[in-house]
Amino acid sequence: MMKTIKIIKPDAPLKGTLHLPSSKSISNRLLIMQALSGTDFGITNLSTADDTLILQKLLTQINLNAGQRDAVELDCSNAGTDLRFLTAFLATKPGRWVLTGTDRMKQRPIGELVENLKKLGASIEYLGTIGFPPLLVKGRKLFSTDLQINAGLSSQFISALMMIAPCLPEGLTLNIKGDIVSEPYIDMTVSLMKECGARVRKWKHKIRIEPGTYSCSQFTVESDWSAASFWYQAAALADEADLELPGLSAHSLQGDSVLARVYTLFGVHSDIRYPASCIPHPASRIPHPASCIPHPASRIPHPASRIPHPASCIPHPASRIPHPASCIPHPASRIPHPASCLHLSGNYSQPVDFTYDFTHHPDLALPMIATCAALGLRGHFEGLKSLAIKESDRVYALTSELTKLGCKLTVTTGDNPVIEIHPSKLIFKPETIIDTYRDHRMAMTFAMLVLKTGSIRIADPDVVAKSYPEFWEDLESVGFQIKW
């Protein structure tokens, strides 16, 4: 029988300090670049999410078995980022490698990446259904050629190719076809590659990476804005909100930092603060400022040199997030000040209806759509195409479970699905169990709905370890009660 938990929030206020996990998107990119560099450059505040731990383990396994004649099986479990990044990485690594994962992983397409790697000379075979894992990769020296890649399915295909590009004899030019999904993640890859010494130029539909080597001596990983989305959701649903989230920056490498502006529409205000109360707890995953001082040879300046004095960051009238022009970090880096913290508070205003296109921010779809449903708003949501190939089919999973709670909605299926939320009140029935579909974001999104339903039961709660291992502990720390 599947494990379930019951969550209760007995009182209305939401107050406390949450030490969010580090960004697994940044961590996983840095680990691949570190492996390609052949040097063990320092990465501070690395993510402890399952996806990152799996990638670390597999990279160690690859190093120990490089050049071996027999095929080495590498199990990526449900970590799609790991499998996609490793497909490109292993194409350059001598040896025979079998990349596999869970049954759900074997349903997630990878053909666009594989076919483009083959154009660079890679030897990759499908061991099951064509276009899907598992894969047999025979590492070899690749050559350079211009590629045409469809950007409408996954930005991770583009990032995977970009990261191996400096190792190619003449670099790589990517010509991007179609509308780009999750473009902020491509921009993140560009920024991190530049931080680590690569020469990269990006235009609207073209990316050029010159041949070269990665060179970096120290990097501090930001806290995860995607994880913050669930606390923005909670702040919008709570009667009162007073939350502190250390380690986040308004000038983040992460595109999901758009949360701060979008949630002002739901009455959630964000302020960057530097008070003593925001200094991370000793047990926190956020490093102490002294531990983040870069090596003298580093090109990344000391954190204090990149952060303007708080007095210079007068908020833009439209928002309490500092206006970008008033607080531009040092050009060399946008790593947040280690002692900075984001403070969330609410004024309980909300729109009558809400429309959003999630093309560039698909990981925000679940908490934002659920916010509208819980507030009884009318919502119209597009840009959901990539949700079908996530850890679950998130359009189906989200709408199925919201319906269990009495949400009235309409779904238009097809290549470009649309979700329409109609004004209604969520109602929790004691016998209702929310299925998470082995999807970490489903579990965290529906947990926050307890603020409107009074109690809620969640199946398979351990799935949160994929991105936010301490999520349930953090819930309890701010007054939620969990019965295991």
C-alpha positions as CSV (number, residue, x, y, z in Angstrom):
1,M,0.0,0.0,0.0
2,M,1.3,3.4,-0.9
3,K,2.5,5.7,1.9
4,T,0.3,8.7,2.6
5,I,0.5,11.7,5.0
6,K,-2.2,14.0,6.4
7,I,-1.4,17.7,6.7
8,I,-3.2,20.1,9.0
9,K,-2.7,23.9,9.5
10,P,-4.5,24.7,12.7
11,D,-4.0,28.4,12.7
12,A,-4.1,31.1,10.1
13,P,-0.7,33.0,10.3
14,L,2.3,31.8,8.4
15,K,5.6,33.0,10.0
16,G,9.1,31.7,10.0
17,T,12.5,31.3,8.2
18,L,12.9,28.7,5.5
19,H,16.3,27.6,4.4
20,L,15.6,26.6,0.8
21,P,17.7,24.0,-1.0
22,S,20.3,25.2,-3.4
23,S,19.5,25.3,-7.1
24,K,19.8,21.9,-8.7
25,S,19.7,23.5,-12.1
26,I,22.8,25.5,-11.4
27,S,24.4,22.6,-9.5
28,N,24.0,20.1,-12.2
29,R,25.3,22.4,-14.9
30,L,28.4,23.2,-12.8
31,L,29.0,19.5,-12.2
32,I,29.0,18.7,-15.9
33,M,31.4,21.7,-16.6
34,Q,33.6,20.6,-13.8
35,A,33.8,17.1,-15.2
36,L,34.6,18.5,-18.7
37,S,37.3,20.7,-17.3
38,G,39.2,17.8,-15.8
39,T,39.7,19.9,-12.6
40,D,38.0,19.8,-9.2
41,F,37.2,23.5,-9.0
42,G,35.3,24.5,-5.8
43,I,31.5,24.5,-5.8
44,T,30.1,25.9,-2.6
45,N,26.5,25.2,-1.4
46,L,26.0,22.4,-3.9
47,S,22.4,21.1,-4.1
48,T,21.5,18.1,-1.9
49,A,18.5,17.2,-4.1
50,D,18.2,13.6,-5.4
51,D,18.9,14.8,-9.0
52,T,22.2,16.3,-8.0
53,L,23.2,13.4,-5.7
54,I,22.5,11.0,-8.5
55,L,24.6,13.0,-11.0
56,Q,27.5,13.1,-8.6
57,K,27.3,9.4,-8.1
58,L,27.2,8.7,-11.8
59,L,30.1,11.0,-12.6
60,T,32.2,9.2,-10.1
61,Q,31.1,5.9,-11.6
62,I,32.0,7.2,-15.1
63,N,35.5,8.3,-13.9
64,L,36.2,4.9,-12.4
65,N,35.1,3.0,-15.6
66,A,36.4,5.3,-18.4
67,G,37.8,3.3,-21.3
68,Q,36.5,-0.1,-20.1
69,R,35.5,-2.5,-22.8
70,D,32.4,-3.9,-21.2
71,A,29.3,-1.6,-21.2
72,V,28.7,0.2,-17.9
73,E,25.1,0.7,-16.9
74,L,24.2,4.1,-15.5
75,D,20.8,4.4,-13.8
76,C,19.5,8.0,-13.8
77,S,16.4,6.9,-12.0
78,N,13.8,9.7,-12.6
79,A,16.4,12.5,-13.1
80,G,15.6,13.8,-16.7
81,T,18.2,16.5,-16.5
82,D,20.9,14.0,-15.6
83,L,20.1,11.7,-18.5
84,R,20.0,14.4,-21.0
85,F,23.2,16.1,-19.9
86,L,25.0,12.7,-19.6
87,T,23.9,11.7,-23.1
88,A,26.0,14.5,-24.5
89,F,28.8,14.2,-22.0
90,L,29.3,10.5,-22.5
91,A,29.3,10.9,-26.3
92,T,32.8,12.5,-25.7
93,K,33.9,10.0,-23.0
94,P,35.8,6.8,-24.1
95,G,33.9,3.7,-23.1
96,R,30.6,2.0,-23.6
97,W,27.7,3.4,-21.6
98,V,24.1,2.3,-21.1
99,L,21.9,5.1,-19.9
100,T,18.6,4.1,-18.4
101,G,16.1,5.1,-15.7
102,T,12.6,4.5,-14.4
103,D,9.7,3.4,-16.5
104,R,8.5,7.0,-16.7
105,M,12.0,8.0,-17.9
106,K,11.7,5.6,-20.8
107,Q,8.6,7.5,-21.9
108,R,10.4,10.9,-22.0
109,P,11.6,11.7,-25.5
110,I,15.3,12.3,-26.3
111,G,15.4,11.8,-30.0
112,E,16.1,15.5,-30.9
113,L,19.3,15.5,-28.8
114,V,20.5,12.0,-30.0
115,E,20.0,12.9,-33.7
116,N,22.0,16.1,-33.3
117,L,24.8,14.4,-31.4
118,K,25.0,11.8,-34.3
119,K,25.6,14.7,-36.7
120,L,28.7,15.5,-34.6
121,G,29.9,11.9,-35.0
122,A,28.4,10.4,-31.8
123,S,27.7,6.7,-31.7
124,I,24.4,6.2,-29.9
125,E,21.9,3.4,-30.2
126,Y,18.3,3.0,-28.9
127,L,17.9,-0.1,-26.8
128,G,14.2,0.1,-26.7
129,T,11.7,2.4,-28.5
130,I,13.3,4.6,-31.1
131,G,13.5,8.2,-29.7
132,F,13.5,7.2,-26.1
133,P,15.8,5.8,-23.4
134,P,17.5,3.5,-22.7
135,L,20.5,4.3,-24.8
136,L,23.9,2.7,-25.6
137,V,26.5,5.4,-26.0
138,K,30.0,4.6,-27.3
139,G,32.2,7.6,-26.4
140,R,34.5,8.9,-29.1
141,K,36.1,12.1,-30.4
142,L,33.5,14.3,-32.0
143,F,33.8,16.8,-34.8
144,S,32.3,20.3,-35.3
145,T,29.5,21.2,-37.6
146,D,26.6,23.7,-37.5
147,L,23.4,22.2,-36.1
148,Q,19.7,22.9,-36.6
149,I,17.8,22.1,-33.4
150,N,14.2,22.2,-32.6
151,A,13.8,24.3,-29.4
152,G,10.1,23.5,-28.8
153,L,10.4,20.4,-26.7
154,S,13.2,20.8,-24.1
155,S,15.8,23.5,-23.4
156,Q,17.9,20.8,-21.8
157,F,18.8,19.4,-25.2
158,I,20.3,22.8,-26.2
159,S,22.1,23.1,-22.8
160,A,23.5,19.6,-23.1
161,L,25.0,20.4,-26.6
162,M,26.2,23.8,-25.4
163,M,28.2,22.4,-22.5
164,I,30.2,19.9,-24.6
165,A,30.8,22.5,-27.3
166,P,34.1,24.0,-26.0
167,C,35.6,20.5,-26.2
168,L,34.9,20.2,-29.9
169,P,37.8,21.0,-32.3
170,E,36.1,24.1,-33.8
171,G,33.4,24.7,-31.2
172,L,29.8,24.7,-32.2
173,T,27.1,26.8,-33.8
174,L,23.5,26.1,-32.9
175,N,20.7,27.4,-35.2
176,I,17.5,27.3,-33.2
177,K,14.3,26.4,-35.0
178,G,10.8,27.2,-33.7
179,D,9.6,28.8,-30.5
180,I,11.9,28.3,-27.6
181,V,10.6,26.7,-24.4
182,S,12.2,27.5,-21.0
183,E,14.6,30.0,-22.6
184,P,15.7,31.3,-19.2
185,Y,17.4,27.9,-18.6
186,I,19.4,28.4,-21.8
187,D,20.3,31.9,-20.6
188,M,21.4,30.3,-17.3
189,T,23.7,27.9,-19.2
190,V,25.2,30.8,-21.2
191,S,25.9,32.7,-18.0
192,L,27.4,29.7,-16.2
193,M,29.6,28.8,-19.1
194,K,30.9,32.3,-19.3
195,E,31.6,32.3,-15.5
196,C,33.6,29.1,-16.1
197,G,35.8,30.6,-18.9
198,A,33.9,29.5,-22.1
199,R,33.4,32.0,-24.9
200,V,29.7,32.0,-25.8
201,R,27.5,34.4,-27.8
202,K,23.7,34.1,-28.0
203,W,21.4,35.8,-30.4
204,K,17.6,35.3,-30.7
205,H,17.8,32.1,-32.8
206,K,21.6,31.3,-32.8
207,I,24.2,30.4,-30.3
208,R,27.9,30.3,-31.0
209,I,30.4,28.6,-28.7
210,E,34.2,28.8,-29.4
211,P,36.6,26.0,-28.8
212,G,38.5,26.2,-25.5
213,T,38.6,24.9,-21.9
214,Y,36.6,25.5,-18.8
215,S,38.5,27.3,-16.1
216,C,37.0,28.2,-12.7
217,S,38.3,28.2,-9.2
218,Q,35.2,28.9,-7.0
219,F,31.5,29.1,-7.4
220,T,28.7,29.6,-4.9
221,V,25.3,28.1,-5.8
222,E,22.2,30.2,-5.2
223,S,19.2,29.0,-3.3
224,D,16.5,27.6,-5.5
225,W,13.8,30.0,-6.8
226,S,11.7,27.0,-8.1
227,A,11.5,25.8,-4.5
228,A,10.5,29.3,-3.4
229,S,7.4,29.1,-5.7
230,F,5.6,26.9,-3.1
231,W,6.2,29.5,-0.4
232,Y,4.9,32.2,-2.6
233,Q,1.9,30.0,-3.2
234,A,1.5,29.6,0.6
235,A,1.9,33.4,1.2
236,A,-0.9,34.1,-1.3
237,L,-3.2,31.6,0.4
238,A,-2.5,32.3,4.1
239,D,-4.5,34.9,6.1
240,E,-1.2,36.4,7.2
241,A,2.3,35.8,5.9
242,D,5.7,36.8,7.3
243,L,8.4,34.5,5.8
244,E,12.1,34.9,5.3
245,L,14.0,33.0,2.6
246,P,17.7,33.3,2.9
247,G,20.1,33.0,0.0
248,L,17.8,34.3,-2.8
249,S,18.6,37.3,-5.0
250,A,16.4,39.6,-7.1
251,H,19.1,39.4,-9.7
252,S,19.2,35.7,-10.0
253,L,20.6,33.5,-12.8
254,Q,17.3,31.6,-12.4
255,G,14.4,32.6,-14.7
256,D,11.9,31.5,-12.0
257,S,12.8,34.6,-10.0
258,V,10.0,36.1,-12.1
259,L,7.8,34.8,-9.2
260,A,8.5,37.9,-7.2
261,R,6.9,40.2,-9.7
262,V,4.0,37.9,-10.7
263,Y,2.9,37.2,-7.1
264,T,2.5,40.9,-6.4
265,L,-0.8,40.4,-8.3
266,F,-1.8,38.0,-5.5
267,G,-0.9,40.5,-2.8
268,V,2.5,38.9,-2.0
269,H,5.3,41.5,-1.5
270,S,9.0,40.7,-1.7
271,D,11.9,42.6,-0.1
272,I,15.6,41.8,-0.1
273,R,17.0,42.3,3.4
274,Y,20.4,42.0,5.0
275,P,19.5,41.9,8.8
276,A,21.2,39.7,11.3
277,S,18.0,37.6,11.5
278,C,18.7,36.5,7.9
279,I,22.1,35.1,8.6
280,P,21.7,31.3,8.0
281,H,21.4,28.9,10.9
282,P,24.7,27.0,11.4
283,A,23.0,23.8,10.3
284,S,21.7,25.5,7.2
285,R,22.6,24.4,3.7
286,I,23.5,28.1,3.0
287,P,27.3,28.6,3.6
288,H,28.6,31.2,6.0
289,P,29.9,34.3,4.3
290,A,33.5,33.5,5.3
291,S,33.3,30.2,3.6
292,C,32.4,31.8,0.2
293,I,35.5,33.9,-0.3
294,P,36.8,32.9,-3.7
295,H,40.4,31.7,-4.3
296,P,42.7,34.6,-5.1
297,A,43.0,33.3,-8.7
298,S,39.2,33.4,-9.2
299,R,37.6,35.7,-11.6
300,I,34.5,35.8,-9.4
301,P,34.7,38.8,-7.1
302,H,34.1,38.6,-3.4
303,P,30.4,38.6,-2.7
304,A,30.5,42.0,-0.9
305,S,31.8,43.7,-4.1
306,R,28.8,42.6,-6.2
307,I,26.0,43.7,-3.8
308,P,25.1,47.3,-3.7
309,H,24.5,49.0,-0.4
310,P,20.9,48.4,0.8
311,A,20.3,52.2,0.8
312,S,21.0,52.3,-3.0
313,C,18.3,49.7,-3.7
314,I,15.2,51.8,-3.3
315,P,12.3,49.8,-4.7
316,H,10.7,50.6,-8.0
317,P,7.2,52.1,-7.4
318,A,5.5,49.2,-9.1
319,S,7.2,46.6,-6.8
320,R,9.2,46.1,-3.7
321,I,11.7,44.1,-5.6
322,P,14.5,46.5,-6.5
323,H,14.3,47.9,-10.0
324,P,17.0,46.2,-12.1
325,A,18.6,49.5,-13.2
326,S,19.1,50.6,-9.5
327,C,20.8,47.5,-8.3
328,I,22.8,45.9,-11.1
329,P,25.4,43.4,-9.7
330,H,29.0,43.4,-10.7
331,P,29.2,42.2,-14.4
332,A,31.3,39.2,-13.5
333,S,28.7,37.5,-11.4
334,R,25.1,37.6,-10.1
335,I,25.7,35.3,-7.1
336,P,23.7,36.6,-4.2
337,H,25.2,37.9,-1.0
338,P,25.3,34.9,1.3
339,A,23.6,36.8,4.1
340,S,20.9,38.3,2.0
341,C,17.3,37.1,2.4
342,L,14.0,37.5,0.7
343,H,11.1,38.5,3.0
344,L,7.6,37.7,1.9
345,S,4.5,39.4,3.3
346,G,0.9,39.7,2.1
347,N,-1.7,42.5,1.8
348,Y,-4.5,40.1,0.8
349,S,-5.4,41.7,-2.5
350,Q,-6.0,39.5,-5.5
351,P,-7.1,39.8,-9.1
352,V,-10.6,38.9,-10.4
353,D,-9.0,36.8,-13.1
354,F,-5.5,35.8,-14.1
355,T,-3.9,34.8,-17.4
356,Y,-0.4,33.4,-17.9
357,D,1.8,31.8,-20.6
358,F,4.2,29.3,-19.0
359,T,6.3,28.7,-22.1
360,H,9.4,30.1,-20.4
361,H,8.6,29.1,-16.8
362,P,7.0,25.6,-16.9
363,D,8.0,24.7,-13.4
364,L,5.9,27.5,-12.0
365,A,2.7,26.2,-13.7
366,L,1.6,23.9,-10.8
367,P,1.8,26.3,-7.9
368,M,0.5,29.3,-9.8
369,I,-2.5,27.5,-11.3
370,A,-3.2,25.9,-7.9
371,T,-3.1,29.4,-6.3
372,C,-5.8,30.6,-8.7
373,A,-7.9,27.5,-8.0
374,A,-7.6,27.9,-4.2
375,L,-8.5,31.6,-4.3
376,G,-11.6,30.9,-6.4
377,L,-10.3,33.0,-9.3
378,R,-11.0,32.7,-13.0
379,G,-7.7,31.6,-14.8
380,H,-6.6,31.1,-18.3
381,F,-3.2,29.2,-18.8
382,E,-1.2,28.5,-21.9
383,G,2.4,27.5,-22.8
384,L,1.8,24.1,-21.2
385,K,3.2,21.9,-24.0
386,S,6.3,20.8,-22.2
387,L,4.4,19.7,-19.1
388,A,3.4,16.5,-20.8
389,I,7.0,15.2,-20.7
390,K,7.9,16.2,-17.1
391,E,8.1,13.8,-14.2
392,S,4.4,13.2,-14.8
393,D,2.0,14.5,-17.4
394,R,1.4,17.6,-15.3
395,V,-1.6,18.8,-17.3
396,Y,-3.4,15.6,-16.6
397,A,-2.0,15.2,-13.0
398,L,-2.9,18.7,-11.9
399,T,-6.4,18.9,-13.4
400,S,-7.3,15.4,-12.2
401,E,-6.3,16.1,-8.6
402,L,-7.9,19.6,-8.5
403,T,-11.1,18.1,-9.7
404,K,-11.0,15.8,-6.7
405,L,-11.1,18.9,-4.5
406,G,-14.1,20.3,-6.3
407,C,-12.3,22.7,-8.6
408,K,-14.3,23.6,-11.8
409,L,-12.1,23.6,-14.8
410,T,-11.9,23.1,-18.5
411,V,-8.9,21.5,-20.4
412,T,-8.3,21.8,-24.1
413,T,-6.0,19.0,-25.1
414,G,-3.7,18.7,-28.1
415,D,-0.3,20.0,-29.1
416,N,-0.8,23.2,-27.2
417,P,-3.1,22.4,-24.2
418,V,-4.9,25.1,-22.4
419,I,-6.3,25.0,-18.8
420,E,-9.2,27.2,-17.8
421,I,-10.0,27.6,-14.1
422,H,-13.6,28.6,-13.2
423,P,-14.4,30.3,-9.9
424,S,-15.2,27.7,-7.3
425,K,-14.3,26.8,-3.7
426,L,-12.0,23.9,-2.9
427,I,-13.6,21.3,-0.6
428,F,-11.6,18.5,1.1
429,K,-13.4,15.2,1.8
430,P,-11.7,12.9,4.4
431,E,-11.5,10.0,2.1
432,T,-9.8,12.0,-0.7
433,I,-6.1,11.2,-1.3
434,I,-4.1,13.4,-3.6
435,D,-2.1,11.2,-6.0
436,T,1.4,12.8,-6.7
437,Y,2.1,10.6,-9.8
438,R,5.7,10.2,-8.6
439,D,6.1,14.0,-9.2
440,H,7.8,16.1,-6.5
441,R,6.1,19.3,-7.6
442,M,2.7,17.8,-7.4
443,A,3.3,16.8,-3.7
444,M,4.5,20.3,-2.7
445,T,1.8,22.2,-4.7
446,F,-1.1,20.3,-3.1
447,A,0.4,20.4,0.4
448,M,0.0,24.2,0.4
449,L,-3.7,23.9,-0.5
450,V,-4.3,22.9,3.2
451,L,-4.4,26.6,3.9
452,K,-7.8,26.7,2.2
453,T,-9.1,23.1,2.8
454,G,-8.1,22.8,6.5
455,S,-6.6,19.4,6.0
456,I,-5.3,17.3,3.1
457,R,-3.9,13.8,2.5
458,I,-0.9,13.4,0.1
459,A,0.3,10.1,-1.4
460,D,3.9,9.1,-1.8
461,P,5.3,12.1,0.1
462,D,9.0,11.0,-0.3
463,V,9.0,12.2,-3.9
464,V,9.9,15.7,-2.7
465,A,13.5,14.4,-2.2
466,K,14.0,14.9,-6.0
467,S,14.4,18.6,-5.5
468,Y,13.6,19.7,-1.9
469,P,14.5,17.0,0.6
470,E,13.7,19.0,3.7
471,F,10.3,20.2,2.5
472,W,8.2,18.4,5.1
473,E,10.5,19.6,7.9
474,D,10.2,23.1,6.7
475,L,6.4,22.9,6.6
476,E,6.4,21.8,10.3
477,S,8.8,24.6,11.2
478,V,6.2,27.2,10.3
479,G,3.2,25.6,12.0
480,F,1.9,22.9,9.7
481,Q,1.1,19.6,11.4
482,I,2.0,16.4,9.6
483,K,0.7,12.9,10.5
484,W,2.7,10.2,9.0
